[in-house]
Amino acid sequence: MSDPQSQYPVQGAGLGLRRPLADKLMADPPADVDFMEIAPENWIHVGGALAKKLRFFTERYPFLLHGLSLSIGSPAPLNEQLVRDIKDLMAEHRIRMYSEHLSYCSDDGQLYDLMPIPFTEDAVQYVAKRVRRVQDILEQRMALENVSYYAPTDSSMTEKDFLLAVLEEADCDLMLDINNIVVNSINHQYDASEFLRAMPAQRIRYFHLAGHFVEAEDLRIDTHGTAVDEEAWQLLKEAYQIFGPVPTLLERDSNFPPMEVLLDEVRKIKQLQLDCEQAAAANG
């Protein structure tokens, strides 16, 4: 595997910075959190007290951006002004990288949900061209996230093959969401381990981990509003065995538990990473 210092923009275990958490985190900045991530749309052109809060954190932690509304697969024109605003935000706060969902969320207006892109060769070419344009504007590489989906619009290709083709054609990086593999593998009846092992190690920049809702034994809903499921923990452990202790961010967007409960999940990530390092050392 590549030198981690050159492949990964951050190290260790991170936590998504959400506004409802900000005051508690400011009061006692946790040492167990190695990096943080925000959605740029929530912080672009923000001033006053909120801007000071963001500065408080970006002066103390390495930061990443994970976008919500670029809509990379949309039929609407690419929002190049948003990309320029993101570039400015990254420069202002020395943010290390930007990722987005491999999906779309707009056409004539915002759809307020992440919709699946048709798994076709035409879509591969279309999305890859838009990703290359984003990278040209940013003057750096971006990463795409594998997303959860519930009703594919076209399955000419498998999810795995579509994702791999876009990454190759766009020559961009991968932000791999472990929970989304679990959710999709159950909802669409494929082997999560097989999907995981097919991912290109050299393109992985970091992992996401989150909780999901069990609607039924064969239906999971990606909510980011519950504790991490045991199946996701097991797949994360397997991912570390395959790829090493990749930096991993805990996402929680709603139903926030007490801060110590949230930080316990961050600590569990760190422990699994340490276990992986110790096992590698023991095996020479």
Rosetta blueprint (number, residue, H / E / L):
1 M L
2 S L
3 D L
4 P H
5 Q H
6 S H
7 Q H
8 Y L
9 P L
10 V L
11 Q L
12 G L
13 A E
14 G E
15 L E
16 G E
17 L L
18 R L
19 R H
20 P H
21 L H
22 A H
23 D H
24 K H
25 L H
26 M H
27 A H
28 D L
29 P L
30 P L
31 A L
32 D L
33 V L
34 D L
35 F E
36 M E
37 E E
38 I E
39 A L
40 P H
41 E H
42 N H
43 W L
44 I L
45 H L
46 V L
47 G L
48 G H
49 A H
50 L H
51 A H
52 K H
53 K H
54 L H
55 R H
56 F H
57 F H
58 T H
59 E L
60 R L
61 Y L
62 P L
63 F E
64 L E
65 L E
66 H E
67 G L
68 L L
69 S L
70 L L
71 S L
72 I L
73 G L
74 S L
75 P L
76 A L
77 P L
78 L L
79 N L
80 E H
81 Q H
82 L H
83 V H
84 R H
85 D H
86 I H
87 K H
88 D H
89 L H
90 M H
91 A H
92 E H
93 H H
94 R L
95 I L
96 R L
97 M L
98 Y E
99 S E
100 E E
101 H E
102 L L
103 S L
104 Y E
105 C E
106 S E
107 D L
108 D L
109 G L
110 Q E
111 L E
112 Y E
113 D E
114 L E
115 M E
116 P L
117 I L
118 P L
119 F L
120 T L
121 E H
122 D H
123 A H
124 V H
125 Q H
126 Y H
127 V H
128 A H
129 K H
130 R H
131 V H
132 R H
133 R H
134 V H
135 Q H
136 D H
137 I H
138 L H
139 E L
140 Q L
141 R L
142 M L
143 A E
144 L E
145 E E
146 N L
147 V L
148 S L
149 Y L
150 Y L
151 A L
152 P L
153 T L
154 D L
155 S L
156 S L
157 M L
158 T L
159 E H
160 K H
161 D H
162 F H
163 L H
164 L H
165 A H
166 V H
167 L H
168 E H
169 E H
170 A H
171 D L
172 C L
173 D E
174 L E
175 M E
176 L E
177 D E
178 I H
179 N H
180 N H
181 I H
182 V H
183 V H
184 N H
185 S H
186 I H
187 N H
188 H L
189 Q L
190 Y L
191 D L
192 A H
193 S H
194 E H
195 F H
196 L H
197 R H
198 A L
199 M L
200 P L
201 A H
202 Q H
203 R H
204 I E
205 R E
206 Y E
207 F E
208 H E
209 L E
210 A L
211 G L
212 H E
213 F E
214 V E
215 E E
216 A E
217 E L
218 D L
219 L E
220 R E
221 I E
222 D E
223 T L
224 H L
225 G L
226 T L
227 A L
228 V L
229 D L
230 E H
231 E H
232 A H
233 W H
234 Q H
235 L H
236 L H
237 K H
238 E H
239 A H
240 Y H
241 Q H
242 I H
243 F H
244 G L
245 P L
246 V L
247 P L
248 T E
249 L E
250 L E
251 E L
252 R L
253 D L
254 S L
255 N L
256 F L
257 P L
258 P L
259 M H
260 E H
261 V H
262 L H
263 L H
264 D H
265 E H
266 V H
267 R H
268 K H
269 I H
270 K H
271 Q H
272 L H
273 Q H
274 L H
275 D H
276 C H
277 E H
278 Q H
279 A H
280 A H
281 A H
282 A H
283 N L
284 G L
